[in-house]
Amino acid sequence: TTKIEGDENNNTMATVSYANKPTSFKPETLYSMILKRMQEIAKDSLDQGEDADAPDECVITVPSYFTHRQRKAVLDASQIAGLNC
């Protein structure tokens, strides 16, 4: 289960079960985890061997109705994941 709430600074936080205990994450951090996993899948599908680097260049599209803050959150998540977008 996921619980969405604000922290003491009124930032949005998602509480999820991570490593069998409830842990709170910012949405950007959760999205970066998804992006990191997608990067791993892309590396595996390219089949470049164990020593090859994972792709770090990408294009991420967002809906036109996203606010500046939402777009910034997507860029922040890509930076956390180590991607250059």
C-alpha positions in Angstrom: 0.0 0.0 0.0 1.0 3.6 -0.6 0.2 6.5 1.6 0.6 10.1 0.2 1.1 12.8 2.8 3.0 16.0 3.5 6.1 16.2 5.6 6.9 18.9 8.2 8.0 21.3 5.3 4.7 20.6 3.5 6.5 18.6 0.7 4.6 15.7 -0.8 5.9 12.3 0.5 4.9 8.8 -0.5 5.2 6.2 2.2 5.7 2.7 0.7 6.9 -0.7 1.9 10.6 -0.8 1.1 12.9 -3.5 2.4 9.9 -4.8 4.4 9.5 -1.5 6.4 7.5 1.7 5.7 9.7 4.3 4.1 8.9 7.8 2.9 10.2 9.0 -0.4 9.8 12.2 -2.4 8.0 11.6 -5.7 11.3 12.5 -7.6 13.1 9.8 -5.7 10.5 7.2 -6.6 10.5 8.3 -10.2 14.3 8.1 -10.3 14.1 4.5 -9.1 11.8 3.7 -12.0 14.1 5.5 -14.5 17.1 3.6 -13.1 15.3 0.3 -13.6 14.4 1.3 -17.1 18.1 2.1 -17.7 19.1 -1.4 -16.5 16.5 -3.0 -18.8 17.8 -0.9 -21.7 21.4 -2.0 -20.9 20.3 -5.7 -20.8 18.4 -5.4 -24.1 21.4 -3.9 -25.8 23.4 -7.0 -24.8 26.7 -5.3 -24.7 28.2 -7.6 -22.0 28.7 -7.3 -18.3 31.4 -4.6 -18.5 29.5 -2.2 -20.7 28.2 1.0 -19.4 24.4 1.6 -19.1 23.0 4.2 -21.5 23.0 7.6 -19.8 21.5 9.8 -22.6 17.7 9.9 -22.9 14.7 11.9 -23.9 11.8 12.1 -21.5 8.5 13.6 -22.7 6.0 15.2 -20.4 2.4 16.2 -21.1 1.9 19.8 -22.1 -0.4 20.4 -19.1 2.5 19.7 -16.7 3.4 22.7 -14.6 6.9 24.1 -14.4 7.2 22.5 -11.0 6.2 19.1 -12.4 8.6 19.4 -15.3 11.4 20.3 -12.9 10.6 17.3 -10.8 11.0 15.0 -13.8 14.4 16.6 -14.6 15.4 16.3 -11.0 14.5 12.6 -11.1 16.5 12.0 -14.2 19.5 13.6 -12.6 19.1 11.5 -9.5 19.1 8.4 -11.7 22.3 9.6 -13.4 20.7 10.3 -16.7 21.5 13.2 -19.0 18.2 14.4 -20.5 
